[in-house]
Amino acid sequence: MNRTTPSSLFVSIASYRDPELIPTLKDMLKMAANPQRLHITVCWQDNNDITPFLDQGFTVAFVEDHESGALYKLSFAGAIIEVISLHYYTSQGACWARHMAETRFEDEDYFLQVDSHCRFIEHWDEEMINTVEQLRSMSPKPVLSTYPPPYDPDNTEERKRYISRLIFREFTPQGIVMLSSRPVTPASPLRCGYLAGGFIFAQGSFVREVPNDPQIFFAGEEIAMAARAWTSGYDIYCPHKILLWHFYGRRQHPKVWGDHSNEAKATGSVKMAWWERDNIAKQRVRTLLGLEAQPCEMGRYGLGTVRDFPSFEKAIGVNFRERAVHPDVTGVNKVSFFAEDNSGASQNDNAFIYPYRKVMKIPASELDYQRTDIAWWHLGVYDETNTLLYRQDLTPESLKNR
């Protein structure tokens, strides 16, 4: 970019007891073209001991009380990193931590959301900014997002060299779409309908217009953010080149669902077990997707107003209420975005398939559907918590034709 003053970039990182955080920060700063442009904020859910940073050469420039912990401003390699330090027992989940980091946003030009276990290409900041700016001719509000290829922190030679785009994987029992990815070799950024929580790059307004919902615990984060981004006018693209790597699995590292257990709640260490927060989160995601019988009040974390939700369903080829998908979504090509002018792919609901539909047969002899005092029959499927998963209303007339 030919600018006298480098554009500002806000970086949001959620970190839960992650030993990879400090190596991630050091690599991010080392590989940046302009580290002075970065405003990095970490929501650090650990044990409030800043010693690991000091041992790695970070120095404390400033500290003050913040919420139930502290806000540190650390200096390293000429850059300032804000660390919101909170004990891991006070955590309320991934999106809550992302939300906490976003409270430090100061209207920077660009926004990057990443996890605390990443590695970066050389001049990653310049590459991301240039890619988004080149997309301006196709979209006023482009977003880069995908699952980055993996790296192994113990073996620098094990960084994978492929690009992947997000695709539909399955419906959960609550009707929430979960994602997977598929390798691609695009010559330019590839349009996609989904967002990855571990890598989002966009113009800074994204933080204001699609802020993280602090009540979404973990599962459902990505489909909720994708729906909100779409309805707020953002267009998502899979990058055509590697920009960063991500450390997947991390089986040896502590997780919030291991710490925030029923036992931890019983001893008073945490206010709620992880699954209780997860139930609240899923109700909120189902509300966004139009599935919840008792919708939540979403406030500023609801859908946007630029585009409607049915257009999002059409763009990704998914009917949430019917738990149906366009055949191309699960077909050979695993299509994850249908352009509006794609006349070759019928978006008529009759063309959709039900990849996970279960068939339940009820003999007509078991239904007295000819009773004159019954207007309709309700067929409902509920999970173990009495959450409605599927509903169909059947009139006596419709039953005669079955």
Stockholm file with secondary structure:
# STOCKHOLM 1.0

chainA/1-402         MNRTTPSSLFVSIASYRDPELIPTLKDMLKMAANPQRLHITVCWQDNNDITPFLDQGFTVAFVEDHESGALYKLSFAGAIIEVISLHYYTSQGACWARHMAETRFEDEDYFLQVDSHCRFIEHWDEEMINTVEQLRSMSPKPVLSTYPPPYDPDNTEERKRYISRLIFREFTPQGIVMLSSRPVTPASPLRCGYLAGGFIFAQGSFVREVPNDPQIFFAGEEIAMAARAWTSGYDIYCPHKILLWHFYGRRQHPKVWGDHSNEAKATGSVKMAWWERDNIAKQRVRTLLGLEAQPCEMGRYGLGTVRDFPSFEKAIGVNFRERAVHPDVTGVNKVSFFAEDNSGASQNDNAFIYPYRKVMKIPASELDYQRTDIAWWHLGVYDETNTLLYRQDLTPESLKNR
#=GR chainA/1-402 SS CCCSSCCCEEEEEEEESCTTHHHHHHHHHHHCSCGGGEEEEEEEEECSCCHHHHHTTCEEEEEEEETTEEEEEEEETTEEEEEEEEEGGGCCCHHHHHHHHHTTCCCCSEEEEEESSEEECTTHHHHHHHHHHHGGGTCSSEEEECCCCBCBTTBGGGCCCCEEEEEEEEECTTSCEEEEEEEECCSSCEEESCCBTTEEEEETHHHHHSCCCTTCCSTTHHHHHHHHHHHTTCEEEECSSCCEEECCCCTTSCCHHHHSCHHHHHTTSCSSCHHHHHHHHHHHHHHHTTCCSSCCCCGGGSCCSSSCHHHHHHHHTEETTTTEECHHHHSTTCCCCCCTTCTTSCCCGGGCBCTTCCCCCCCGGGCCTTCTTCCCEEEEEECTTCCEEEEEEECHHHHHTC
#=GC SS_cons         CCCSSCCCEEEEEEEESCTTHHHHHHHHHHHCSCGGGEEEEEEEEECSCCHHHHHTTCEEEEEEEETTEEEEEEEETTEEEEEEEEEGGGCCCHHHHHHHHHTTCCCCSEEEEEESSEEECTTHHHHHHHHHHHGGGTCSSEEEECCCCBCBTTBGGGCCCCEEEEEEEEECTTSCEEEEEEEECCSSCEEESCCBTTEEEEETHHHHHSCCCTTCCSTTHHHHHHHHHHHTTCEEEECSSCCEEECCCCTTSCCHHHHSCHHHHHTTSCSSCHHHHHHHHHHHHHHHTTCCSSCCCCGGGSCCSSSCHHHHHHHHTEETTTTEECHHHHSTTCCCCCCTTCTTSCCCGGGCBCTTCCCCCCCGGGCCTTCTTCCCEEEEEECTTCCEEEEEEECHHHHHTC
//
